[in-house]
Amino acid sequence: MKNETSHNIEWEIISKYLSGEMSEEEKAAFKKLIDSNSEYAQIVAASEKDLGLIKDVMQIGEQYNADIAWSKVSRKIADKKSGKRISLNAKRVLQFAAMIIVVIGLGLLSNKVYNDYLSPYQTFISQAHESNKSIVLEDGSTVTLNGEAKLVYPRKFNANTRNVSLEGEAFFDIAKNPNKAFIITAKGAEIKVLGTSFNVIAKDDKVEVLVESGKVKFSEINNKESVILEKGDFAILKESLLSKSLMNDDNYLSWKTQKMVFRRMELKEVAKVIERTYHVQIQFESDEIAKEKINTTFDQESLSHVLNNICMSFNLTYEKKGQTILLKKGI
């Protein structure tokens, strides 16, 4: 079990270690503490890294001959009316600037340490090209994020509820706890569960929920309108209006499952599924190609495998530049 020591970090001891002022006995005892406490180890590593950057800045300042540089500049600066030369201590100016840099650096360091280790909340973000980026929360629940999603959650849930907030798309597999509801806030919506799995999209001006197992209460926060969703149910909250239906899109969760099913589907619609699954952009050389229909299934295949199979079916080729793919007629 992880030791809960976040609010008992001994900064004086850490500072003494980083400054090299510890005796050999103190170093040995401190290293034992680091080995037995991963949180201390992370904080020390982060502090050493940021301190190294500050030292680099100071070394650059030491290599720079302030007196010579300033003497060259000051000779060119004179008050023409009085004939008096402007006299400033450049070395002091540079020392003051260096001090500001150090203060800012230490401020950023302390802010980073607070956000990474001491804040009661953590933020988990996926990049645009990422999908299936997962995290296991303190209660054992697993959250898998699609690209460009953001999850904010507490390091430790309180005694009564398990609250998180979401921007973007994520799949939740919630650990069952009949005595402690799991609550997700997403824009103007609230999703409340005790133990289930479901997908949430909170983008633009709407929130969507698809339930894969269990039961979910989906609510509009302002007017308290709500619907109960069970396996296969799908609901949308848009402009404060809730609507519920059954999901009939086989590929709604393809970004997570990497499984795509196409039943006599036009390639322009197939392209939308591939784009969402692999985070690419697909273009067509002509409308004729976009309207071709395909009947096939892909299950956890690579993007190149999917494209090669589609091209083989219609005598096409494709060009890939970065994240953009162009489908065109073969020779």
N, C-alpha and C positions, 0 to 999 in steps of 0.2 A: 504494500500500500504506500502511496506517495505521501511523504511528510508534508503537512500543511504548515509551511514556515514563511509564507509570502510576506507577512507583516512583522517578521522578527529578523529581518536581514541585518547583520551587524556591519554597517557601512564603515565604521572606523577600522575594523579588522581588514576589510577588503582594501581600503585605502592604504593601509600599512603594507599589505602584501604587494600591491601594484607599485608602490613607491620604493620597494626593495629595502624597507626598514626592519623587516622581521629577522629574528635570529634563526639559526638552523633548526632549533627545536620548535620554534613557533611555526616555521614553514612546514615542517613534518606534520604537526598537528592540524594546520590549515588544509593541507593536501588530503589528509584523512577525511576532513569535513566535506571537501569538494567531492571526493570519491563516494561518500555515503549520501550526498544530497545533490541530485541532478539540477535543482533550481539554483543552488549556489554556483555550480559549475557553469551554467548558462549565463548567469549574471557576470561572473568573472571573465568569461570569454568575450562577452559583448563589451565589457568595460575596457579590456586590454586592446581590443580592435579600435575602439574610438580614441583611446589614449594614444595609440600609435599614430593615428591621423593627425592629432594635435602636435605630437612630437615632430612629424614630418614638416608641418607648417613652421615650427620654431627653428628647425634645421635650415630651412630655406632662408629664414630671416637672418640666421647667423652667418650664412654664406654671402649675404648681400652687404657690401661695404657702404653703410648709410652715410658716413661722413664725406667720403669722396663723391658719391652721387649727388649729395645735396650741395656740396661746394660748387659743382659744375652748374647746377641749376641756379643757385643764389647769385652767382656772378652775373647772370643775365637779367636778374630782377633788381631793378632799382627805381627809386622814386625820382622821376626826371625833374620834378619841380623842386624838391628839396635837396636832391643830390644824395640822399641817404639811402643806403642799402637796406633792404628788408632783412631782418635777422630773426631766423627761426631755428630752433633746435630740431633738425630732421630726425636725429636718432631717437629723441624723445617721442616725436610723432609716430615713428615706426614701432617703438616699444608699446605705445598706447594702443596702436592698431592691433598689434599682436596680442595684447592683453584682451582686447575686445573679441578677437577670434577665439581665444582660449575660453573666455566666458561663454560665448555662443556655443562653442563645441561642448563644453561641460553641460550647458543647458539642454542641448539636443540629446546628449548622452543620458542625462537624468530623465528626460521626457521619454526616450526610447525604453529605458529600463522600466519606468512606471507602466508604460503601455504594454510592454511585453511580459512583465513579471508581477507587477504589483496591482495593476488595475483589476477590479472585480470582474470586468468584462473583457472578452477577447473578440477579435474580428478575423473572419476567415474569408478570403477573397480568391476567386478563380480568374485567370486571365482569359482573354477573348478566344484563344485557340484551345483552351482546356475544357474537357468534360470528364465526368466520372472522378472528380477530385473529391475525396471523401474525408470525413472527420468523425471520430467517435466521441460523443459528448460524455460528460461526467456520469450520467445515469445509464450509459450503455447504448443509448440511441445513436443511430448512424445517419448522417446527412451527406448526400452526394450532390455536389454542385455542378450545374452546367456552366458553359463559358460566360464570363462577365457577371457572375453572381456574388452576392455579399451576404454573409451570415454573421450576426452579432449575438453572442451568447455569454452567459455568466460562467466563470470558472467553476462555481459550485451553485447548484440550484437551491432556492430557499426551501423552507419546510413545507410550504403549501402548494406551490405550482412550479412548473418548469417553463420559463418564458424565454423565447428567442425572437429575433426579428430578421426578415429576409427581404432582399432586393434581388430580382432576377429569378432564375429557375433552379429548383432543387427537389430531390426525391428524399422523403423522410421515412425511415424505418424506426418507429418509436418503441422503445422498451416499455413493456406493460407495467403500469403502476396504478391500480384502481384508486389509490388514495392521493395521487398527485397528478393533476391534469397537465398535459403538455400543450402550451399555447404559443402559436406563431402569429405575430403581427406582420402584415404585409400591406403597405400603403393603407387604404381605408378598411382593410379586412382583418378578421381574426379567425384563426382555425384552431379548434380545441379538440384534443383527443386524449384517450387514456392509454392506448396501445394499438398501433395500426401502421400501415404503410400507404403512402400517397405522394402525389406529385403536386408541386405548387409553382405557378408562374406569376410573378408580380412585376410586370413591365408596362411601360407606357401608362395608359389610363385604365387598365383592367387587372383583375386577379383571377386566375383559373385554378381549380382544384380537381384532380382526378384521384379517386380512391381505388387502391389495388386490393386492400384487405382491411377488415375491421369497420369501424364507424367513426365519422368525423362530423363535428358541428361547425358549419361555415357561416360566419356572421358579418354583417355590415356594421362597423363600429358606431357610427353616428346615430342611425335610427333603430339599431338593435334588431333589424330584420335578419332572420337566420333560416338555414335549411339543414336537415340531417342527411348526410351522404353515406352510402354503403358501397360495397364492392361493385365496381363498374360504373358508379355514378360520377357524373361530371357536372361542375357548376362554374358559372362565370359571374363576377361582380363587376359591373361597368356602369359608371355614372349613377352610383348608389342603387342600382337595380340588380337583384339576384335572380338568376335563372338556372334551372336544373334540368339535366337530360342524361341519356345514356351515351357513353363514349363509343363511337363507331369508327374511329380512326385507328387502324392497326399499327400505325407508326408513331403514335403520339409519344411513346417512351423510347423511341429508337436511339435517342442521344445517350440513354443509360444502358439499354439492353444490347445495342449494336445489332438488333435484328430488324430487318426491313421486309415488308410483304407488299408486293405490287400485283394487283389483279386488274389486268387490262387497263393499266394507268398510263396516261400520256406522259411523255418524257419531261414536259415542263413541270408536271406535278411530282414526278419522281425526283427531279432536280431539287425541289424544295425540301424533300425528306433527306436527301443526301447532304444538302447544305447544313441542315440542322444537326445531322448526325456527326458529320466530319468537320464542321466549321470551315467550309469553303464556299466559294461563289461560282455557280455554273452558268455559262452563257452558251447560246446556240448560234451556229452560223446562219441558220434560216428557220423560219416558222415551220417549214415542212418537217424538219428534224424534230422540233419541239412537240409536234403533234403525233409523232409515232407512238404506238402503244406497246407496252411490255407486260408480260405475265411471268413473274419470277420471285424468288425469295433469297435473301442474303442473311446469313446468321454469323455475326462476329467476323466478318471478312474485312480485309484491308481495303482502303479506298482504291488503290490501284487494281485490285481484283474486281471490285464492283465496276469500275470504269471499263476495264478490258472486256468484261462479259457483256456490258451494254453495247459497246462499240462492235463487238463480234456479231451481235444479233442484228445490227442494222448497217453493217459495212461502214462504220464510222471510225474516225481517229480523234484523239484529243491532245490538246496542248495545255500544259500547266505552267503558269507564271505566278510564282508566289502562292497565294491562296485562290487565284482565279483560274478556272478551267474552261476551255473552249471546246465544244463538241462540233465536229464538222465532217463532211462527207469524205470517205476514204478514196484513195486513187484507184 
